[in-house]
Amino acid sequence: MLRIDRSIYDKIVAHARRDHPDEACGIVAGPEGSDRPERFVEMINAERSPTFYRFDSREQLKVWREMDERDEEPVIIYHSHTATEAYPSRTDVSYASEPNAHYVLVSTRDPETVEFRSYRIVDGVVTEEPVEIVEQG
């Protein structure tokens, strides 16, 4: 199960909507081994494409170094789908290289509906998991 604070959920959805019609992408880092998404990091889609995303290699290196320095790991790796459901494509599955990460997809195909789903992707196997949005108290 993915537990995510409402503020981070809102930031992911806002980024996906803002970058539409291109796919948006980014991560949410958290303390190593904690499974707690805490630090939202919006990233650039180097492809600037409505059907594909790729982290900019320089930016990714910088972000991953920051996580190393802060003893963090990518708890969430997210991107949007602009015209299809929030389900990993074959390409998404082939690029999934963080077995501990939650892979979040947001579909922006309907501007009135938020379609926000989370998956674990390990060795090419996609498993959807429930999402619990935690309100700040």
C-alpha positions as CSV (number, residue, x, y, z in Angstrom):
1,M,0.0,0.0,0.0
2,L,1.1,3.5,-0.8
3,R,0.5,6.0,2.0
4,I,0.9,9.6,0.7
5,D,0.3,13.0,2.3
6,R,-2.4,15.0,0.6
7,S,0.0,17.9,-0.1
8,I,2.4,15.6,-2.1
9,Y,-0.6,13.9,-3.9
10,D,-1.8,17.4,-4.9
11,K,1.6,18.4,-6.1
12,I,1.9,15.3,-8.3
13,V,-1.6,15.9,-9.8
14,A,-0.9,19.6,-10.3
15,H,2.4,18.9,-12.1
16,A,0.7,16.3,-14.4
17,R,-2.1,18.8,-15.3
18,R,0.4,21.7,-15.8
19,D,2.6,19.7,-18.2
20,H,-0.4,18.4,-20.2
21,P,-0.4,17.7,-23.2
22,D,3.1,16.4,-22.5
23,E,3.8,13.7,-19.9
24,A,5.1,15.0,-16.6
25,C,7.6,13.1,-14.4
26,G,9.4,13.2,-11.1
27,I,10.1,11.5,-7.9
28,V,9.3,11.7,-4.2
29,A,12.3,10.9,-2.0
30,G,12.2,9.5,1.5
31,P,14.6,8.1,4.1
32,E,16.3,4.9,3.0
33,G,14.3,1.9,4.0
34,S,11.3,3.9,5.4
35,D,8.8,3.7,2.5
36,R,7.8,7.3,3.6
37,P,7.4,9.7,0.6
38,E,8.5,13.1,2.0
39,R,10.5,15.2,-0.5
40,F,8.7,16.1,-3.8
41,V,11.1,16.5,-6.7
42,E,9.5,17.7,-10.0
43,M,11.7,16.7,-12.9
44,I,12.0,17.6,-16.6
45,N,10.6,15.3,-19.2
46,A,13.6,15.3,-21.6
47,E,11.4,13.9,-24.4
48,R,8.8,16.7,-24.1
49,S,6.3,14.2,-25.5
50,P,2.6,13.4,-25.0
51,T,3.4,9.7,-25.3
52,F,6.8,9.1,-23.6
53,Y,8.9,10.4,-20.7
54,R,12.5,10.2,-19.9
55,F,14.4,11.9,-17.0
56,D,17.0,14.4,-18.2
57,S,20.3,12.5,-17.5
58,R,22.1,15.4,-15.9
59,E,19.1,16.3,-13.7
60,Q,18.7,12.6,-12.7
61,L,22.4,12.3,-11.8
62,K,22.0,15.5,-9.6
63,V,18.8,14.3,-7.9
64,W,20.2,10.8,-7.2
65,R,23.4,12.3,-5.8
66,E,21.3,14.6,-3.5
67,M,19.4,11.5,-2.3
68,D,22.7,9.7,-1.6
69,E,23.9,12.7,0.4
70,R,20.7,12.8,2.4
71,D,20.4,9.0,2.9
72,E,17.3,9.0,0.8
73,E,15.9,6.8,-1.9
74,P,13.2,7.2,-4.5
75,V,10.0,6.1,-2.7
76,I,7.8,7.2,-5.6
77,I,8.6,7.5,-9.2
78,Y,5.7,9.2,-11.0
79,H,4.7,10.2,-14.5
80,S,1.5,11.0,-16.3
81,H,-0.3,9.5,-19.3
82,T,-2.1,12.1,-21.3
83,A,-4.5,10.1,-23.4
84,T,-4.7,6.7,-21.8
85,E,-5.5,5.1,-18.4
86,A,-3.1,5.3,-15.5
87,Y,-1.6,1.9,-16.2
88,P,2.1,1.1,-17.0
89,S,2.9,0.7,-20.7
90,R,5.3,-1.9,-21.9
91,T,8.0,0.8,-22.1
92,D,7.2,1.9,-18.5
93,V,7.7,-1.7,-17.3
94,S,10.9,-2.2,-19.2
95,Y,12.4,1.0,-17.7
96,A,11.3,0.2,-14.1
97,S,14.6,-0.3,-12.3
98,E,13.9,0.6,-8.7
99,P,12.3,-2.6,-7.1
100,N,11.4,-0.8,-3.8
101,A,9.7,2.2,-5.5
102,H,6.0,2.8,-5.9
103,Y,5.4,3.7,-9.5
104,V,2.6,6.2,-9.6
105,L,0.7,7.1,-12.8
106,V,-1.7,10.0,-13.2
107,S,-3.9,10.1,-16.3
108,T,-4.7,13.6,-17.5
109,R,-7.0,12.4,-20.3
110,D,-10.1,13.7,-18.5
111,P,-9.6,17.2,-17.1
112,E,-12.6,16.7,-14.7
113,T,-11.4,13.4,-13.2
114,V,-8.3,12.5,-11.2
115,E,-7.0,9.0,-12.1
116,F,-4.1,8.4,-9.6
117,R,-2.9,4.8,-9.3
118,S,0.2,3.1,-7.8
119,Y,2.1,0.0,-8.8
120,R,5.0,-2.1,-7.8
121,I,7.0,-3.3,-10.8
122,V,9.6,-6.0,-10.1
123,D,11.2,-8.2,-12.7
124,G,8.7,-7.1,-15.3
125,V,5.7,-8.0,-13.1
126,V,3.2,-5.2,-12.5
127,T,1.1,-5.3,-9.3
128,E,-1.4,-2.6,-8.5
129,E,-1.6,-1.5,-4.9
130,P,-4.1,0.6,-2.9
131,V,-3.4,4.3,-2.3
132,E,-4.2,5.9,1.0
133,I,-4.2,9.7,1.0
134,V,-3.3,11.0,4.5
135,E,-4.7,14.4,5.5
136,Q,-2.3,16.6,7.5
137,G,-3.6,17.0,11.0
